[in-house]
């Protein structure tokens, strides 16, 4: 296991879906979600990734933190319509082998193409482990960057979401927006002529 730096950094800001906060070490986002509660986010981080104590430094008051700056720009781009912008943000989570594999697979789920929990279990390599797949979603500390909101129930229902189904619904609706169409070519004749 690689030893991480001596402190965690955090930043919080508003989004169209409410407050969004992130906790990072020197290399990765460790936790994120729609809350102002930094301590609650720190509690989601696996103990092996918590650096020493739960000491954290507010990045907004201590200068620019490269990981948090990159992640904040990605969140801003996401809310401006580039729903794939969050895909390149470095994330680190720890758990058992299945959850870690399942979280990594979630990062491959494209915006606008949600999976069912059964489909998610299958893509994670354990088709009969639907409850374990749902558990991986529930234990995901890095919401948005590891898009557990893109997993829905087989009947089309949203299922649960740590930050509320209203936010999950908003994210899925935002991701379902079709790409803007190209303007019509004025040189082409209208079929009405």
ABEGO torsion letter per residue (X at the ends): XBBBBABBBBBBBBBAAEBBBBBBBAABBABBEBBABAAAAAAABBAAABBEBABBBBAAAAEBBAAAAAAAAAAAAAAAGBAAAAAABBBBBBBBAAAAAAAAAAAABBBGBBBBAAAAAAAAGBAABAAAAAAAAAABABBGABBAAABBBAAGBAEBBAAEAAAAAAAAAAAABBBBBBBBBAABBBAAX
